[in-house]
Amino acid sequence: MSEKKTMTALFVLIFWGLAFCSTGIAQGDKQFIPGQDSGFYYIIKKGDTLWNLSEKFYNSQWDWPGLWEMNKDIKNPHWIYPGQKIQVFLKTRPVLKSKVAKTLKSRQNGSPVKIETIFSFSKMDDVGFLKKKAEPFLGTIIKEQDNNLMMAANDIVYINPSGIGALIVGKTYQIFTTSKVEEKINHDLFKGVKHSIKAQVKILEIKKDFAVGSITHAYSPVNKGDLIMEYYKREPVLMVENNPAPIDARLICSEDNHLMINDYVIAFIDAGSDNVKPGQIYSILRKNEIKENSHWPLKKKNSIQLENLESGKLIVLHTEKTASTVMILSSKYAIYPNDMVN
């Protein structure tokens, strides 16, 4: 090979090496981050929103705040543009992260240090709850200042007071929605109202016919017609009780109405504050039986009841009178509404 051809080949290799280091390996609209196999860059296309990209990459539109947070150059989640490059990290578990840690109680009178397990969950204020009747609402979202259909953190919103209670300037409230729950649980019909927490809003000003507020935190997009209620404070750290007294309870549904429930999903059980308390950990059981047809001419179905299968573990996060909010900690098998909790 001539010296000229050798130099040309070397130049081409250097050029592509630099291009690889600076931009990663392009594959369609994705550019993989060199040295970081957990993520890639994505080029925004016409029609993209953070909500549908969250659904695309994380299988849930509600994970968009994390996508927004990791891309600091996106100042407003409503405005992203074709050709813009954003960073996406692939997750091995849902955004609802939790950790079980150990803490030491102070040593007293030289006695051994008592070790207690705590459950720490920073997003405790996000989780919904289930009650027999709907929580009274203090107002309704009328619109966003710039007419955005979906509202997020830092957006200014207008609120129509309900006349039940007063909205106070400087005070923080929660934005929520409700939906009726009717599920056949253990041969009985469970009826209640699910409350889904969407955001926090701080009241800035009270006008004659409406109030002005600023969304300080958003867990999911806020929409016109969403409701305002008093701040429903939950403790983010719970003392864990691993072996509470057995209960006879069932899973009602998940917070997002998933047919199949898995790890780190928020759900509800039909046991309330009289029977359970936050921090208690219970097993999820699946009825294990074999059904078979008996011999003719009886034509009856026989059922052999085997020992129940333990399909997972859950922890109680919050209790109401007739139902409690829980998080699935682990699952060996698929978990469904009406599974037993014991």
C-alpha positions as CSV (number, residue, x, y, z in Angstrom):
1,M,0.0,0.0,0.0
2,S,1.4,3.4,-1.0
3,E,2.2,6.0,1.7
4,K,-0.6,8.3,0.4
5,K,-3.2,5.5,0.7
6,T,-1.9,4.6,4.2
7,M,-2.3,8.2,5.4
8,T,-5.8,8.4,3.9
9,A,-6.9,5.2,5.7
10,L,-5.4,6.4,8.9
11,F,-7.3,9.8,8.6
12,V,-10.6,8.0,8.0
13,L,-10.0,5.8,11.1
14,I,-9.2,8.8,13.3
15,F,-12.3,10.7,12.0
16,W,-14.7,7.9,12.7
17,G,-13.1,7.2,16.1
18,L,-13.6,10.8,17.1
19,A,-17.2,10.7,15.8
20,F,-17.9,7.6,17.9
21,C,-16.5,9.1,21.1
22,S,-18.5,12.3,20.7
23,T,-21.9,11.1,19.6
24,G,-22.1,7.3,20.2
25,I,-23.3,4.7,17.7
26,A,-26.4,6.0,15.9
27,Q,-29.2,3.5,15.4
28,G,-32.2,5.2,13.8
29,D,-33.4,7.8,16.3
30,K,-31.3,6.4,19.1
31,Q,-27.6,7.2,19.7
32,F,-26.0,5.0,22.4
33,I,-23.8,6.6,25.0
34,P,-20.2,5.3,24.7
35,G,-19.3,3.4,27.9
36,Q,-22.8,3.6,29.3
37,D,-24.8,0.6,28.2
38,S,-27.6,1.6,30.5
39,G,-28.7,4.6,28.4
40,F,-28.8,6.4,25.0
41,Y,-29.7,9.7,23.4
42,Y,-32.9,10.0,21.5
43,I,-33.7,12.6,18.8
44,I,-37.1,14.2,19.2
45,K,-39.5,13.7,16.3
46,K,-42.6,15.7,15.3
47,G,-45.5,14.7,17.6
48,D,-43.4,13.5,20.5
49,T,-44.2,14.6,24.0
50,L,-42.5,13.6,27.3
51,W,-45.6,11.7,28.2
52,N,-45.7,9.5,25.1
53,L,-41.9,9.0,25.3
54,S,-42.2,7.9,28.9
55,E,-44.8,5.4,27.8
56,K,-42.5,4.3,24.9
57,F,-39.3,3.8,27.0
58,Y,-40.7,3.0,30.5
59,N,-44.1,1.5,29.6
60,S,-45.8,4.2,31.8
61,Q,-46.7,7.8,30.9
62,W,-46.4,8.6,34.6
63,D,-42.6,8.3,34.6
64,W,-42.2,11.6,32.5
65,P,-41.0,13.7,35.5
66,G,-37.9,11.5,35.7
67,L,-37.3,11.9,32.0
68,W,-37.6,15.7,32.4
69,E,-35.4,15.8,35.5
70,M,-32.5,14.1,33.7
71,N,-32.6,16.6,30.8
72,K,-31.8,19.9,32.5
73,D,-32.0,21.9,29.2
74,I,-35.7,21.2,28.9
75,K,-37.0,24.2,30.8
76,N,-40.7,23.5,30.3
77,P,-42.0,19.9,29.8
78,H,-44.7,21.2,27.5
79,W,-42.2,22.4,25.0
80,I,-39.8,19.9,23.2
81,Y,-38.9,20.3,19.6
82,P,-38.1,18.0,16.6
83,G,-34.3,17.5,16.3
84,Q,-33.7,18.1,20.0
85,K,-31.5,15.4,21.6
86,I,-32.5,14.1,25.0
87,Q,-30.9,11.5,27.3
88,V,-32.7,8.4,28.3
89,F,-31.6,5.9,30.9
90,L,-33.0,2.4,30.9
91,K,-34.4,1.3,34.2
92,T,-34.3,-2.1,35.8
93,R,-37.2,-1.3,38.2
94,P,-40.1,1.1,38.2
95,V,-39.7,4.7,39.2
96,L,-41.5,3.9,42.5
97,K,-38.3,3.0,44.3
98,S,-38.0,2.0,47.9
99,K,-35.4,0.7,50.2
100,V,-35.4,-1.3,53.4
101,A,-32.5,-0.1,55.7
102,K,-31.4,-0.8,59.2
103,T,-31.0,1.8,61.9
104,L,-29.5,1.5,65.4
105,K,-31.3,2.7,68.5
106,S,-29.0,4.5,70.9
107,R,-27.3,2.4,73.5
108,Q,-28.8,2.9,77.0
109,N,-27.3,1.8,80.3
110,G,-24.7,-0.3,78.5
111,S,-27.4,-2.7,77.2
112,P,-27.0,-4.2,73.7
113,V,-27.9,-2.1,70.7
114,K,-31.4,-2.9,69.5
115,I,-31.6,-3.2,65.7
116,E,-34.8,-2.2,64.0
117,T,-35.8,-2.3,60.4
118,I,-37.2,0.8,58.7
119,F,-38.9,1.3,55.4
120,S,-38.0,4.6,53.7
121,F,-40.2,5.8,50.8
122,S,-39.6,9.4,49.7
123,K,-42.8,9.4,47.5
124,M,-45.2,8.6,50.3
125,D,-47.2,11.8,49.7
126,D,-47.9,10.6,46.1
127,V,-49.7,7.4,46.9
128,G,-53.5,7.2,46.7
129,F,-56.0,5.8,49.2
130,L,-59.3,4.1,49.2
131,K,-62.3,5.2,51.3
132,K,-66.0,4.4,51.4
133,K,-66.9,8.0,50.4
134,A,-65.1,10.7,48.5
135,E,-63.0,13.2,50.3
136,P,-64.6,16.7,50.3
137,F,-62.9,19.0,47.7
138,L,-62.2,22.6,48.3
139,G,-62.0,23.6,44.6
140,T,-61.6,22.6,41.0
141,I,-58.8,23.4,38.5
142,I,-60.3,25.8,35.9
143,K,-57.3,26.2,33.5
144,E,-53.6,26.8,33.3
145,Q,-52.3,30.3,32.8
146,D,-50.9,29.6,29.3
147,N,-53.8,27.3,28.3
148,N,-51.7,24.1,28.5
149,L,-54.0,21.1,28.6
150,M,-51.7,19.1,30.8
151,M,-50.2,21.0,33.7
152,A,-46.9,20.3,35.5
153,A,-44.6,21.7,38.2
154,N,-44.2,25.5,38.1
155,D,-47.3,26.1,36.1
156,I,-49.7,28.8,37.3
157,V,-53.3,27.5,37.6
158,Y,-56.7,29.1,38.3
159,I,-59.0,27.4,40.8
160,N,-62.8,27.6,41.3
161,P,-63.5,27.4,45.0
162,S,-66.2,24.9,46.0
163,G,-67.4,26.9,49.0
164,I,-66.6,24.0,51.3
165,G,-63.8,25.4,53.5
166,A,-61.5,28.2,52.6
167,L,-58.4,28.3,50.4
168,I,-55.6,30.2,52.3
169,V,-52.8,32.2,50.6
170,G,-49.4,30.6,51.2
171,K,-50.9,27.2,52.1
172,T,-50.1,24.0,50.2
173,Y,-52.9,21.7,49.1
174,Q,-53.1,18.5,47.0
175,I,-54.6,18.0,43.5
176,F,-56.4,14.8,43.2
177,T,-59.0,12.8,41.2
178,T,-61.5,10.2,42.3
179,S,-62.9,7.0,40.8
180,K,-65.4,4.5,42.0
181,V,-64.2,1.0,42.8
182,E,-66.6,-2.0,42.6
183,E,-64.8,-5.3,42.8
184,K,-66.0,-8.8,43.7
185,I,-63.7,-9.7,46.6
186,N,-64.0,-13.1,48.3
187,H,-67.6,-13.6,46.9
188,D,-68.7,-10.1,48.2
189,L,-68.9,-6.8,46.3
190,F,-66.5,-4.2,47.7
191,K,-67.5,-0.6,47.0
192,G,-65.4,2.4,47.6
193,V,-63.8,5.5,46.1
194,K,-60.2,5.6,45.0
195,H,-58.4,8.9,45.5
196,S,-55.4,9.4,43.1
197,I,-52.9,12.2,44.2
198,K,-51.6,14.1,41.2
199,A,-49.7,17.1,42.5
200,Q,-49.3,19.8,45.2
201,V,-50.4,23.4,44.7
202,K,-49.6,26.5,46.7
203,I,-52.2,29.2,46.8
204,L,-50.7,32.6,45.6
205,E,-53.7,34.9,45.5
206,I,-57.4,34.9,46.2
207,K,-59.6,36.9,43.8
208,K,-63.3,37.6,44.0
209,D,-64.4,34.5,42.0
210,F,-61.3,32.3,41.8
211,A,-57.9,31.6,43.4
212,V,-54.5,31.5,41.8
213,G,-52.0,28.8,42.6
214,S,-48.6,27.4,41.6
215,I,-48.0,23.7,41.2
216,T,-45.0,23.0,43.3
217,H,-44.7,19.2,42.7
218,A,-46.4,17.1,40.1
219,Y,-46.5,13.3,40.2
220,S,-48.6,13.0,37.0
221,P,-50.1,15.5,34.6
222,V,-52.8,17.8,36.0
223,N,-55.9,18.4,33.9
224,K,-58.8,20.8,33.9
225,G,-61.5,19.6,36.3
226,D,-59.0,18.0,38.8
227,L,-59.9,18.6,42.4
228,I,-58.2,20.4,45.4
229,M,-58.2,19.0,48.9
230,E,-56.4,19.5,52.2
231,Y,-52.8,18.2,52.3
232,Y,-52.9,14.5,53.1
233,K,-49.6,14.1,54.9
234,R,-48.1,10.6,55.3
235,E,-44.9,9.7,57.1
236,P,-42.0,8.8,54.6
237,V,-40.3,6.4,57.1
238,L,-42.1,3.4,58.7
239,M,-41.0,1.0,61.4
240,V,-41.2,-2.5,59.9
241,E,-43.1,-5.3,61.6
242,N,-42.2,-8.5,59.8
243,N,-44.5,-11.0,61.6
244,P,-47.8,-9.3,62.5
245,A,-50.9,-11.3,63.6
246,P,-52.5,-13.0,60.6
247,I,-55.3,-11.3,58.8
248,D,-58.0,-12.5,56.4
249,A,-57.8,-9.9,53.6
250,R,-57.8,-9.7,49.8
251,L,-56.1,-7.5,47.2
252,I,-58.8,-5.2,45.8
253,C,-57.0,-3.5,42.8
254,S,-53.8,-1.6,42.0
255,E,-53.5,2.1,42.0
256,D,-53.4,2.2,38.2
257,N,-55.9,-0.7,37.7
258,H,-53.3,-3.1,36.3
259,L,-54.8,-6.5,35.7
260,M,-51.5,-8.1,36.8
261,I,-49.7,-6.6,39.8
262,N,-45.9,-6.9,40.2
263,D,-43.0,-5.5,42.2
264,Y,-43.1,-1.9,43.5
265,V,-46.7,-1.4,42.3
266,I,-49.1,0.4,44.7
267,A,-52.3,-1.5,45.5
268,F,-55.2,-1.7,48.0
269,I,-56.4,-4.4,50.4
270,D,-59.8,-4.8,52.1
271,A,-58.4,-4.5,55.6
272,G,-58.5,-1.1,57.4
273,S,-57.1,0.7,60.4
274,D,-58.8,-1.7,62.9
275,N,-56.8,-4.6,61.6
276,V,-53.5,-3.4,60.1
277,K,-51.1,-0.5,60.5
278,P,-48.4,1.1,58.4
279,G,-45.1,-0.8,58.3
280,Q,-46.6,-4.3,58.6
281,I,-45.4,-6.9,56.1
282,Y,-47.8,-9.6,54.9
283,S,-47.6,-12.6,52.5
284,I,-49.7,-12.7,49.3
285,L,-51.2,-16.1,48.8
286,R,-52.7,-17.8,45.7
287,K,-55.3,-20.5,46.1
288,N,-53.8,-23.8,44.9
289,E,-56.3,-26.3,43.8
290,I,-56.8,-29.0,41.2
291,K,-60.2,-29.3,39.5
292,E,-61.2,-32.4,37.7
293,N,-64.4,-34.0,36.3
294,S,-65.6,-37.1,38.1
295,H,-66.6,-40.3,36.3
296,W,-69.9,-40.6,34.5
297,P,-72.8,-40.7,35.4
298,L,-72.3,-38.3,38.4
299,K,-71.0,-35.5,36.1
300,K,-69.7,-33.4,39.1
301,K,-66.6,-31.4,39.4
302,N,-64.3,-32.4,42.2
303,S,-61.8,-30.0,43.6
304,I,-58.6,-31.0,45.5
305,Q,-57.4,-28.2,47.7
306,L,-53.6,-28.1,48.0
307,E,-51.5,-25.9,50.2
308,N,-51.7,-22.2,49.2
309,L,-48.9,-20.8,47.1
310,E,-47.0,-17.8,48.5
311,S,-46.8,-15.5,45.5
312,G,-45.2,-12.4,47.1
313,K,-44.8,-9.9,49.9
314,L,-46.4,-6.5,50.5
315,I,-45.9,-3.7,53.0
316,V,-48.8,-1.5,54.4
317,L,-48.1,2.2,53.6
318,H,-51.3,3.9,54.7
319,T,-54.6,2.9,56.4
320,E,-58.2,4.1,56.1
321,K,-61.2,2.8,58.0
322,T,-62.1,0.0,55.5
323,A,-59.1,-0.3,53.2
324,S,-55.3,0.2,53.2
325,T,-52.7,1.3,50.7
326,V,-49.9,-1.2,50.2
327,M,-46.8,-1.6,48.0
328,I,-45.8,-5.0,46.5
329,L,-42.2,-5.7,47.7
330,S,-41.6,-8.9,45.8
331,S,-43.4,-11.4,43.6
332,K,-42.6,-15.0,42.8
333,Y,-45.6,-15.5,40.6
334,A,-48.1,-13.2,38.9
335,I,-50.3,-11.4,41.5
336,Y,-53.9,-10.5,40.7
337,P,-56.9,-8.7,42.4
338,N,-58.7,-11.0,44.9
339,D,-55.4,-12.8,45.9
340,M,-55.3,-13.5,49.6
341,V,-53.3,-11.5,52.1
342,N,-52.2,-13.1,55.3
